[in-house]
Amino acid sequence: MKPAITVVSLGPGDSKLLTLQSADLLRKSRCLVLRTSQHRVAAWLQEEGIAFEDFDALYGAYEDFDALHAEMARRLWEMATEQPVTFAVIDAQSDGAVRALRATCPAEGKVSILPGVTMADSCLAILPDKFEQPGKVRILPAMDAAVAAPDPAMPLLITELFDRVLASDVKLHLSDLYGDEAEVVFFPSSAKISRKPIVLPLMELDRQRTYDHTVCLFVPAMPLSQRPRYCFADLLEVMRLLRQRCPWDSEQTHESLRKYLIEEAYEAVGAIDEGDMDHLADELGDVLLQIAFHADIAQAVGEFSISDVTTAIVRKLIYRHAHIFGDIRCDTAEDVAQSWEQLKKAEKGLTTQASVLADVSQGLPALMRAAKVQKKASQVGFDWDDALGALPKVHEEAEEVRAELETGRDPGEELGDLLFSCVNVARLAGLEPELLLKSATEKFIRRFTAMENLIICDEKSLEGLTLAEMDVYWNRVKQCGDMPSDLA
Protein backbone atom coordinates (compact mmCIF):
# COMPACT_ATOMS: atom_id res chain seq x y z
CA MET A 1 0.00 0.00 0.00
CA LYS A 2 1.05 3.59 -0.58
CA PRO A 3 1.99 5.31 2.71
CA ALA A 4 -0.41 8.11 3.57
CA ILE A 5 -0.43 10.51 6.52
CA THR A 6 -3.19 12.99 7.30
CA VAL A 7 -2.31 15.90 9.60
CA VAL A 8 -4.98 17.31 11.91
CA SER A 9 -4.67 20.61 13.79
CA LEU A 10 -6.02 20.22 17.33
CA GLY A 11 -6.09 23.98 17.79
CA PRO A 12 -5.72 26.00 20.98
CA GLY A 13 -7.23 23.41 23.33
CA ASP A 14 -11.00 23.30 23.46
CA SER A 15 -12.42 20.31 21.58
CA LYS A 16 -15.34 22.52 20.51
CA LEU A 17 -12.94 24.35 18.20
CA LEU A 18 -12.22 21.19 16.20
CA THR A 19 -13.75 21.25 12.75
CA LEU A 20 -16.42 18.61 12.08
CA GLN A 21 -14.11 17.08 9.48
CA SER A 22 -11.21 16.83 11.97
CA ALA A 23 -13.37 15.41 14.76
CA ASP A 24 -14.82 12.82 12.40
CA LEU A 25 -11.36 11.72 11.27
CA LEU A 26 -10.09 11.46 14.86
CA ARG A 27 -12.98 9.16 15.71
CA LYS A 28 -12.51 6.94 12.65
CA SER A 29 -8.70 6.78 12.57
CA ARG A 30 -7.26 3.30 13.19
CA CYS A 31 -3.75 4.72 13.80
CA LEU A 32 -3.86 8.05 15.62
CA VAL A 33 -0.62 9.66 16.84
CA LEU A 34 -0.52 12.85 18.89
CA ARG A 35 2.61 14.93 18.83
CA THR A 36 1.98 15.44 22.55
CA SER A 37 -0.74 14.37 24.96
CA GLN A 38 -0.23 17.60 26.92
CA HIS A 39 -3.33 19.07 25.33
CA ARG A 40 -6.97 19.37 26.38
CA VAL A 41 -8.15 17.49 23.27
CA ALA A 42 -6.27 14.44 24.58
CA ALA A 43 -8.68 14.28 27.53
CA TRP A 44 -11.62 14.56 25.13
CA LEU A 45 -10.23 11.69 23.06
CA GLN A 46 -10.06 9.54 26.19
CA GLU A 47 -13.63 10.46 27.10
CA GLU A 48 -14.72 9.46 23.60
CA GLY A 49 -12.86 6.16 23.90
CA ILE A 50 -10.54 7.02 21.03
CA ALA A 51 -7.18 5.25 21.26
CA PHE A 52 -4.00 7.16 20.41
CA GLU A 53 -0.23 7.09 20.75
CA ASP A 54 2.00 10.09 21.46
CA PHE A 55 5.60 11.27 21.11
CA ASP A 56 5.94 12.70 24.63
CA ALA A 57 8.82 10.36 25.49
CA LEU A 58 10.93 11.73 22.63
CA TYR A 59 11.19 15.23 24.06
CA GLY A 60 13.64 14.25 26.77
CA ALA A 61 15.77 12.22 24.37
CA TYR A 62 16.68 15.02 21.94
CA GLU A 63 18.32 18.38 22.55
CA ASP A 64 18.33 19.29 18.87
CA PHE A 65 14.82 20.03 17.60
CA ASP A 66 15.65 19.27 13.98
CA ALA A 67 16.72 15.80 15.09
CA LEU A 68 13.53 15.46 17.17
CA HIS A 69 11.34 16.35 14.22
CA ALA A 70 13.28 14.05 11.91
CA GLU A 71 12.75 11.14 14.33
CA MET A 72 9.03 11.87 14.55
CA ALA A 73 8.81 11.89 10.75
CA ARG A 74 10.81 8.66 10.46
CA ARG A 75 8.52 6.82 12.88
CA LEU A 76 5.38 8.14 11.24
CA TRP A 77 6.46 7.01 7.76
CA GLU A 78 7.38 3.63 9.21
CA MET A 79 3.86 3.31 10.68
CA ALA A 80 2.34 4.49 7.40
CA THR A 81 3.77 1.49 5.56
CA GLU A 82 1.34 -0.67 7.56
CA GLN A 83 -1.80 1.49 7.48
CA PRO A 84 -2.92 5.13 6.99
CA VAL A 85 -1.80 7.37 9.86
CA THR A 86 -3.48 10.40 11.40
CA PHE A 87 -0.97 12.76 12.99
CA ALA A 88 -2.49 15.29 15.38
CA VAL A 89 -0.54 18.47 16.16
CA ILE A 90 -1.47 21.74 17.78
CA ASP A 91 -1.04 23.84 14.64
CA ALA A 92 -0.04 22.24 11.33
CA GLN A 93 0.81 25.67 9.93
CA SER A 94 3.84 26.13 12.18
CA ASP A 95 4.73 22.61 13.30
CA GLY A 96 8.32 21.54 12.67
CA ALA A 97 7.45 17.83 12.60
CA VAL A 98 4.95 18.49 9.81
CA ARG A 99 7.68 20.24 7.82
CA ALA A 100 9.95 17.24 8.37
CA LEU A 101 7.14 14.91 7.22
CA ARG A 102 6.73 16.78 3.97
CA ALA A 103 10.48 17.02 3.41
CA THR A 104 10.94 13.25 3.81
CA CYS A 105 7.82 12.14 1.97
CA PRO A 106 8.68 9.12 -0.22
CA ALA A 107 7.91 9.27 -3.93
CA GLU A 108 4.84 7.07 -3.53
CA GLY A 109 3.75 8.70 -0.23
CA LYS A 110 1.21 11.41 0.45
CA VAL A 111 0.79 14.03 3.19
CA SER A 112 -2.65 15.62 3.53
CA ILE A 113 -3.34 18.54 5.89
CA LEU A 114 -6.85 19.26 7.13
CA PRO A 115 -7.67 22.93 7.75
CA GLY A 116 -8.42 23.90 11.31
CA VAL A 117 -8.39 26.69 13.88
CA THR A 118 -4.79 27.82 14.22
CA MET A 119 -3.04 29.11 17.32
CA ALA A 120 -2.81 32.46 15.57
CA ASP A 121 -6.58 32.57 15.10
CA SER A 122 -7.26 31.81 18.74
CA CYS A 123 -4.66 34.19 20.18
CA LEU A 124 -5.30 37.17 17.92
CA ALA A 125 -9.03 36.88 18.61
CA ILE A 126 -8.42 37.70 22.28
CA LEU A 127 -5.59 40.20 21.81
CA PRO A 128 -6.01 43.10 24.31
CA ASP A 129 -7.64 46.24 22.89
CA LYS A 130 -4.47 48.33 23.33
CA PHE A 131 -2.84 46.31 20.54
CA GLU A 132 -3.99 46.76 16.96
CA GLN A 133 -5.18 43.66 15.13
CA PRO A 134 -2.32 42.97 12.70
CA GLY A 135 -3.09 42.65 9.00
CA LYS A 136 -0.14 40.31 8.65
CA VAL A 137 1.65 38.37 11.35
CA ARG A 138 4.77 36.24 11.30
CA ILE A 139 4.19 32.89 13.01
CA LEU A 140 7.06 30.86 14.42
CA PRO A 141 7.22 27.93 16.83
CA ALA A 142 9.32 28.85 19.85
CA MET A 143 12.10 26.48 18.83
CA ASP A 144 12.58 28.47 15.62
CA ALA A 145 11.95 31.86 17.23
CA ALA A 146 14.88 31.25 19.59
CA VAL A 147 17.32 31.30 16.65
CA ALA A 148 15.57 33.00 13.69
CA ALA A 149 16.53 36.51 12.62
CA PRO A 150 14.04 38.89 14.25
CA ASP A 151 12.01 41.29 12.10
CA PRO A 152 10.63 44.05 14.38
CA ALA A 153 8.80 45.62 11.44
CA MET A 154 6.26 42.76 11.47
CA PRO A 155 4.13 41.49 14.38
CA LEU A 156 5.30 38.08 15.60
CA LEU A 157 3.30 35.25 17.14
CA ILE A 158 5.42 32.62 18.84
CA THR A 159 3.74 29.27 19.50
CA GLU A 160 4.60 26.21 21.57
CA LEU A 161 6.48 27.78 24.47
CA PHE A 162 6.51 24.41 26.18
CA ASP A 163 9.04 24.99 28.97
CA ARG A 164 10.86 27.68 30.95
CA VAL A 165 14.26 26.99 29.37
CA LEU A 166 12.85 27.55 25.89
CA ALA A 167 11.09 30.71 27.09
CA SER A 168 14.44 31.97 28.40
CA ASP A 169 16.15 31.25 25.08
CA VAL A 170 13.44 33.16 23.22
CA LYS A 171 13.66 36.07 25.67
CA LEU A 172 17.44 36.40 25.33
CA HIS A 173 17.26 36.18 21.55
CA LEU A 174 14.58 38.86 21.21
CA SER A 175 15.84 41.19 23.95
CA ASP A 176 18.93 42.04 21.96
CA LEU A 177 16.80 43.81 19.34
CA TYR A 178 13.54 44.70 21.12
CA GLY A 179 14.99 45.53 24.56
CA ASP A 180 14.09 44.06 27.96
CA GLU A 181 11.22 46.49 28.55
CA ALA A 182 9.35 45.83 25.28
CA GLU A 183 5.68 45.06 25.95
CA VAL A 184 4.56 41.60 24.80
CA VAL A 185 1.38 39.56 25.24
CA PHE A 186 1.66 36.18 26.97
CA PHE A 187 -1.09 33.63 26.32
CA PRO A 188 -1.16 31.07 29.18
CA SER A 189 -1.83 27.38 28.76
CA SER A 190 -5.09 26.50 27.03
CA ALA A 191 -5.47 23.82 29.71
CA LYS A 192 -7.12 26.62 31.66
CA ILE A 193 -10.77 27.20 30.85
CA SER A 194 -10.25 30.96 31.04
CA ARG A 195 -7.29 31.83 28.86
CA LYS A 196 -6.80 35.53 29.52
CA PRO A 197 -3.76 37.12 27.85
CA ILE A 198 -1.19 38.83 30.07
CA VAL A 199 0.65 42.01 29.03
CA LEU A 200 4.18 41.95 30.42
CA PRO A 201 7.71 43.22 29.68
CA LEU A 202 9.81 40.84 27.60
CA MET A 203 12.23 40.35 30.51
CA GLU A 204 9.51 38.48 32.43
CA LEU A 205 8.80 35.89 29.74
CA ASP A 206 10.60 33.09 31.57
CA ARG A 207 9.12 33.99 34.98
CA GLN A 208 5.55 32.74 34.39
CA ARG A 209 3.93 29.92 36.35
CA THR A 210 3.39 27.25 33.70
CA TYR A 211 4.43 26.42 30.15
CA ASP A 212 3.18 23.81 27.70
CA HIS A 213 2.69 23.34 23.96
CA THR A 214 -0.33 25.66 23.89
CA VAL A 215 1.45 28.65 25.46
CA CYS A 216 1.99 31.47 22.96
CA LEU A 217 3.55 34.92 22.84
CA PHE A 218 2.60 37.93 20.74
CA VAL A 219 5.32 40.48 20.00
CA PRO A 220 3.89 43.63 18.37
CA ALA A 221 5.73 45.41 15.59
CA MET A 222 8.10 48.07 16.88
CA PRO A 223 8.51 51.35 14.95
CA LEU A 224 12.00 52.00 13.65
CA SER A 225 12.55 55.08 15.81
CA GLN A 226 11.64 53.23 19.04
CA ARG A 227 14.00 50.28 18.77
CA PRO A 228 16.90 50.18 21.24
CA ARG A 229 19.08 48.26 18.77
CA TYR A 230 19.14 47.78 15.02
CA CYS A 231 20.02 45.03 12.56
CA PHE A 232 21.36 44.99 9.01
CA ALA A 233 17.83 45.06 7.54
CA ASP A 234 17.15 48.28 9.50
CA LEU A 235 20.23 49.90 7.97
CA LEU A 236 18.99 49.03 4.48
CA GLU A 237 15.54 50.45 5.29
CA VAL A 238 16.97 53.71 6.65
CA MET A 239 19.21 54.00 3.60
CA ARG A 240 16.23 53.47 1.30
CA LEU A 241 14.28 56.23 3.08
CA LEU A 242 17.23 58.65 3.02
CA ARG A 243 17.76 58.08 -0.69
CA GLN A 244 14.09 58.87 -1.28
CA ARG A 245 13.69 61.90 0.98
CA CYS A 246 17.07 63.53 1.69
CA PRO A 247 18.28 65.98 -1.02
CA TRP A 248 21.96 65.26 -0.33
CA ASP A 249 21.67 61.48 -0.17
CA SER A 250 19.51 61.32 -3.29
CA GLU A 251 22.14 63.15 -5.37
CA GLN A 252 25.09 60.89 -4.51
CA THR A 253 26.75 58.57 -7.02
CA HIS A 254 29.36 55.82 -6.83
CA GLU A 255 31.96 58.38 -7.90
CA SER A 256 30.95 61.08 -5.41
CA LEU A 257 31.10 58.59 -2.53
CA ARG A 258 34.48 57.13 -3.50
CA LYS A 259 36.49 59.30 -1.12
CA TYR A 260 34.20 58.52 1.81
CA LEU A 261 34.66 54.78 1.37
CA ILE A 262 38.43 55.26 1.54
CA GLU A 263 38.21 57.63 4.51
CA GLU A 264 35.93 55.37 6.54
CA ALA A 265 38.14 52.34 5.92
CA TYR A 266 41.19 54.24 7.17
CA GLU A 267 39.32 55.53 10.21
CA ALA A 268 38.40 51.94 11.07
CA VAL A 269 42.08 51.01 10.82
CA GLY A 270 42.87 53.93 13.11
CA ALA A 271 40.44 52.59 15.71
CA ILE A 272 42.19 49.21 15.53
CA ASP A 273 45.52 50.91 16.12
CA GLU A 274 44.06 52.70 19.14
CA GLY A 275 42.77 49.42 20.58
CA ASP A 276 39.42 51.11 21.26
CA MET A 277 36.73 48.52 20.52
CA ASP A 278 33.79 50.90 21.02
CA HIS A 279 35.38 53.27 18.53
CA LEU A 280 36.04 50.37 16.16
CA ALA A 281 32.38 49.27 16.29
CA ASP A 282 31.35 52.83 15.44
CA GLU A 283 33.81 53.12 12.55
CA LEU A 284 32.85 49.70 11.14
CA GLY A 285 29.28 51.00 11.11
CA ASP A 286 30.45 53.89 8.93
CA VAL A 287 32.11 51.39 6.55
CA LEU A 288 28.90 49.33 6.47
CA LEU A 289 26.93 52.48 5.67
CA GLN A 290 29.04 53.01 2.57
CA ILE A 291 28.29 49.48 1.39
CA ALA A 292 24.56 49.98 1.92
CA PHE A 293 24.77 53.38 0.17
CA HIS A 294 26.43 51.99 -2.95
CA ALA A 295 24.04 49.03 -3.04
CA ASP A 296 20.97 51.32 -2.90
CA ILE A 297 22.36 53.56 -5.64
CA ALA A 298 23.03 50.52 -7.81
CA GLN A 299 19.61 48.98 -7.18
CA ALA A 300 17.85 52.20 -8.16
CA VAL A 301 19.31 51.99 -11.69
CA GLY A 302 19.23 48.20 -12.00
CA GLU A 303 22.98 47.59 -11.65
CA PHE A 304 22.95 45.27 -8.65
CA SER A 305 21.38 44.88 -5.19
CA ILE A 306 22.66 44.20 -1.68
CA SER A 307 21.69 40.57 -2.27
CA ASP A 308 24.16 40.46 -5.17
CA VAL A 309 26.83 41.83 -2.83
CA THR A 310 26.23 39.23 -0.11
CA THR A 311 25.83 36.45 -2.68
CA ALA A 312 29.14 37.31 -4.31
CA ILE A 313 31.13 37.27 -1.06
CA VAL A 314 29.48 34.12 0.32
CA ARG A 315 30.09 32.26 -2.94
CA LYS A 316 33.70 33.44 -2.92
CA LEU A 317 34.22 32.31 0.69
CA ILE A 318 32.71 28.89 0.03
CA TYR A 319 34.75 28.40 -3.15
CA ARG A 320 38.04 29.60 -1.70
CA HIS A 321 37.64 27.60 1.53
CA ALA A 322 37.51 24.25 -0.21
CA HIS A 323 39.20 22.74 2.86
CA ILE A 324 35.99 23.54 4.76
CA PHE A 325 33.29 23.17 2.11
CA GLY A 326 35.05 20.83 -0.30
CA ASP A 327 37.47 17.92 -0.31
CA ILE A 328 40.82 19.76 -0.17
CA ARG A 329 42.93 19.21 2.94
CA CYS A 330 44.80 22.07 4.61
CA ASP A 331 46.56 21.41 7.91
CA THR A 332 48.31 24.75 8.43
CA ALA A 333 47.69 28.44 7.80
CA GLU A 334 50.34 28.30 5.07
CA ASP A 335 48.44 25.47 3.36
CA VAL A 336 45.28 27.58 3.46
CA ALA A 337 47.05 30.60 1.93
CA GLN A 338 48.49 28.46 -0.87
CA SER A 339 45.13 26.84 -1.57
CA TRP A 340 43.46 30.28 -1.61
CA GLU A 341 45.90 31.56 -4.23
CA GLN A 342 45.48 28.51 -6.44
CA LEU A 343 41.70 28.68 -6.29
CA LYS A 344 41.78 32.44 -6.93
CA LYS A 345 43.89 31.94 -10.06
CA ALA A 346 41.50 29.29 -11.36
CA GLU A 347 38.46 31.43 -10.51
CA LYS A 348 39.79 34.48 -12.37
CA GLY A 349 41.40 32.56 -15.23
CA LEU A 350 44.89 33.84 -14.40
CA THR A 351 47.19 31.58 -16.44
CA THR A 352 50.51 33.47 -16.11
CA GLN A 353 52.27 35.05 -13.13
CA ALA A 354 52.32 38.36 -15.00
CA SER A 355 48.52 38.26 -15.11
CA VAL A 356 48.51 37.58 -11.36
CA LEU A 357 50.59 40.74 -10.79
CA ALA A 358 48.38 42.82 -13.08
CA ASP A 359 45.30 41.58 -11.23
CA VAL A 360 46.34 43.38 -8.03
CA SER A 361 43.84 46.24 -7.72
CA GLN A 362 45.00 49.66 -8.88
CA GLY A 363 42.64 51.17 -6.33
CA LEU A 364 44.92 50.23 -3.44
CA PRO A 365 47.22 52.81 -1.83
CA ALA A 366 50.50 52.84 -3.73
CA LEU A 367 52.67 51.38 -0.94
CA MET A 368 50.16 48.62 -0.25
CA ARG A 369 49.86 47.72 -3.95
CA ALA A 370 53.65 47.67 -4.36
CA ALA A 371 53.96 45.21 -1.46
CA LYS A 372 51.23 42.95 -2.88
CA VAL A 373 52.79 42.95 -6.35
CA GLN A 374 56.19 42.07 -4.88
CA LYS A 375 54.63 39.28 -2.82
CA LYS A 376 52.98 37.83 -5.93
CA ALA A 377 56.32 37.93 -7.77
CA SER A 378 57.99 36.12 -4.87
CA GLN A 379 55.60 33.18 -5.38
CA VAL A 380 57.69 32.09 -8.36
CA GLY A 381 61.05 32.83 -6.68
CA PHE A 382 61.60 36.33 -8.08
CA ASP A 383 62.76 37.83 -4.77
CA TRP A 384 65.69 38.42 -2.43
CA ASP A 385 66.31 35.91 0.33
CA ASP A 386 65.79 38.43 3.11
CA ALA A 387 65.60 42.14 3.96
CA LEU A 388 69.37 42.42 4.33
CA GLY A 389 69.80 41.14 0.79
CA ALA A 390 67.34 43.74 -0.54
CA LEU A 391 68.97 46.68 1.26
CA PRO A 392 71.78 47.34 -1.30
CA LYS A 393 69.09 48.01 -3.92
CA VAL A 394 67.88 50.92 -1.74
CA HIS A 395 71.40 52.42 -1.77
CA GLU A 396 71.65 51.88 -5.53
CA GLU A 397 68.33 53.65 -6.19
CA ALA A 398 69.27 56.47 -3.79
CA GLU A 399 72.46 57.09 -5.78
CA GLU A 400 70.45 57.22 -9.00
CA VAL A 401 68.18 59.83 -7.42
CA ARG A 402 71.30 61.80 -6.42
CA ALA A 403 72.57 61.66 -9.99
CA GLU A 404 69.29 62.98 -11.38
CA LEU A 405 69.23 65.85 -8.90
CA GLU A 406 72.86 66.79 -9.52
CA THR A 407 72.31 66.97 -13.27
CA GLY A 408 69.09 68.93 -12.91
CA ARG A 409 66.93 66.21 -14.44
CA ASP A 410 63.49 65.14 -13.19
CA PRO A 411 64.10 62.63 -10.37
CA GLY A 412 60.46 61.38 -10.32
CA GLU A 413 61.01 57.97 -11.89
CA GLU A 414 64.11 57.22 -9.78
CA LEU A 415 62.32 58.35 -6.63
CA GLY A 416 59.56 55.89 -7.49
CA ASP A 417 62.17 53.14 -7.83
CA LEU A 418 63.64 54.16 -4.48
CA LEU A 419 60.26 53.90 -2.78
CA PHE A 420 59.63 50.55 -4.45
CA SER A 421 62.97 49.19 -3.19
CA CYS A 422 62.17 50.45 0.34
CA VAL A 423 58.88 48.57 0.19
CA ASN A 424 60.84 45.42 -0.66
CA VAL A 425 63.01 45.76 2.45
CA ALA A 426 60.00 46.38 4.67
CA ARG A 427 58.09 43.42 3.22
CA LEU A 428 60.99 41.02 3.64
CA ALA A 429 61.38 42.24 7.21
CA GLY A 430 57.78 41.18 7.82
CA LEU A 431 56.46 44.73 8.11
CA GLU A 432 53.65 46.61 6.34
CA PRO A 433 55.11 49.63 4.50
CA GLU A 434 51.79 51.48 4.59
CA LEU A 435 51.69 51.23 8.38
CA LEU A 436 55.39 52.08 8.67
CA LEU A 437 54.92 55.33 6.78
CA LYS A 438 51.81 56.12 8.84
CA SER A 439 53.79 55.55 12.03
CA ALA A 440 56.69 57.65 10.76
CA THR A 441 54.32 60.50 9.93
CA GLU A 442 52.77 60.37 13.42
CA LYS A 443 56.24 60.31 14.96
CA PHE A 444 57.20 63.38 12.92
CA ILE A 445 54.09 65.22 14.17
CA ARG A 446 54.90 64.31 17.79
CA ARG A 447 58.50 65.44 17.48
CA PHE A 448 57.57 68.63 15.67
CA THR A 449 55.01 69.43 18.40
CA ALA A 450 57.59 68.81 21.13
CA MET A 451 60.18 70.91 19.29
CA GLU A 452 57.77 73.82 18.95
CA ASN A 453 56.85 73.55 22.63
CA LEU A 454 60.55 73.77 23.59
CA ILE A 455 60.97 76.82 21.40
CA ILE A 456 57.90 78.48 22.97
CA CYS A 457 59.25 77.68 26.48
CA ASP A 458 62.40 79.55 25.51
CA GLU A 459 60.20 82.51 24.52
CA LYS A 460 61.06 82.16 20.84
CA SER A 461 59.00 81.41 17.71
CA LEU A 462 59.53 79.08 14.75
CA GLU A 463 59.37 81.99 12.34
CA GLY A 464 62.33 83.66 14.03
CA LEU A 465 64.70 80.66 13.85
CA THR A 466 66.91 79.33 11.09
CA LEU A 467 66.77 75.70 10.06
CA ALA A 468 70.07 75.04 11.87
CA GLU A 469 68.69 76.56 15.09
CA MET A 470 65.48 74.50 14.80
CA ASP A 471 67.63 71.43 14.27
CA VAL A 472 69.21 71.94 17.71
CA TYR A 473 65.77 71.74 19.31
CA TRP A 474 64.87 68.78 17.09
CA ASN A 475 67.89 66.84 18.32
CA ARG A 476 67.00 67.66 21.96
CA VAL A 477 63.58 66.10 21.37
CA LYS A 478 65.10 62.96 19.81
CA GLN A 479 67.50 62.56 22.73
CA CYS A 480 64.58 62.81 25.20
CA GLY A 481 62.59 60.12 23.40
CA ASP A 482 60.28 62.32 21.28
CA MET A 483 58.53 64.15 24.12
CA PRO A 484 60.43 65.75 27.00
CA SER A 485 58.88 64.70 30.33
CA ASP A 486 58.44 68.29 31.47
CA LEU A 487 56.30 68.98 28.39
CA ALA A 488 54.30 65.75 28.33
Disulfide bonds with the S-S distance in Angstrom:
none
